[in-house]
Amino acid sequence: MKTVHCPVKGDQINGDDCLLICDVADRLIKPEALPEGIKWDEQQCRVCKACKYHADIEE
């Protein structure tokens, strides 16, 4: 499975976790759904939205 570097987690993550974090940043899912070890706040939200992988899906 392909992984990418996640600036929010500070580690490699798979596409499923990336999409989950993006959904939290876009306020579609509550932060409680995030994988263990990710501290969520407004700064992390901005970091996620600035990431080149944020919402990197085919429309």
C-alpha positions in Angstrom: 0.0 0.0 0.0 1.3 3.4 -0.9 2.1 5.8 1.9 2.8 9.5 2.0 4.4 11.8 4.6 1.8 13.4 6.8 2.9 16.7 8.4 0.1 16.4 11.0 1.3 13.0 12.2 5.0 13.6 11.4 5.2 10.2 9.9 4.2 8.1 6.9 0.5 7.3 6.6 -1.7 5.4 4.1 -4.4 6.9 1.9 -7.2 5.9 4.3 -5.7 7.7 7.2 -4.8 10.7 5.0 -8.5 10.9 3.9 -9.7 10.6 7.4 -7.4 13.4 8.6 -8.5 15.6 5.6 -12.2 15.0 6.5 -11.5 16.1 10.1 -9.7 19.2 8.8 -12.7 19.9 6.5 -15.0 19.4 9.6 -16.8 16.4 8.0 -15.8 14.1 10.9 -15.1 14.9 14.5 -11.5 14.8 15.7 -12.3 11.9 18.1 -12.2 9.7 15.0 -8.5 10.4 14.4 -5.9 7.6 14.8 -4.3 7.4 18.2 -1.3 9.7 18.6 -2.5 12.6 16.6 -3.1 15.8 18.7 -5.7 17.9 16.9 -6.0 21.7 17.1 -6.5 24.7 14.8 -2.8 24.7 14.0 -2.9 21.1 12.9 -6.0 21.9 10.8 -4.0 24.6 8.9 -1.1 22.3 8.5 -3.3 19.6 7.0 -5.1 22.1 4.6 -1.7 23.4 3.4 -0.4 19.9 2.7 -0.1 19.0 -1.0 -2.0 15.8 -0.4 -5.0 17.5 1.2 -8.1 16.5 -0.7 -5.9 15.0 -3.5 -8.7 13.1 -5.0 -10.1 12.9 -8.6 -13.2 15.0 -9.0 
